[in-house]
Amino acid sequence: MTDTQRAQIKELRLAGYGYKKIAHALSLSVDTVKSYCRKNNLAGVMAGKPSSADGKTYCKQCGKELLQKPNQKTLLFCCGECRQTWWNAHPEMVNKKAVYSYRCPHCGEEFTAYGNSHRKYCSHSCYIADRFGGECHE
């Protein structure tokens, strides 16, 4: 485990992430993350709602106190700008499950598409060339 990974584990654990999410984000085993957390006083019930000892919750980006409304989803950020800034700074935490792999029927090139399970062609020009004849201009 590198020093960078150790720092990321500490940061993510203090942000309220569980062992499995941290392990997945950093490509480590869950036991490695759990062991490191136990040795460095980061163990215990930290996952879930990011809150402090006084029961209040704070924005993950700027630290501003959040007003939680009952029977509504727990807020993690105070505004859209903080949410966007935080996610841009933590791309490893994005859980992309809808990535599909294909082979273009026109040019034969392998490609991936996110979120579109019905895609056929690698580009619009391949689609046009295959449907109407002609050469692909890529």
Secondary structure, DSSP 8 states (H G I E B T S, - for coil): --HHHHHHHHHHHHTT--HHHHHHHHT--HHHHHHHHHHTT--SS-SSS-B-TTS-EE-TTT--EE---TTS-----SSHHHHHHHHHH-GGG-----EEEEE-TTT--EEEEES-TT---SSHHHHHHHHH-S----
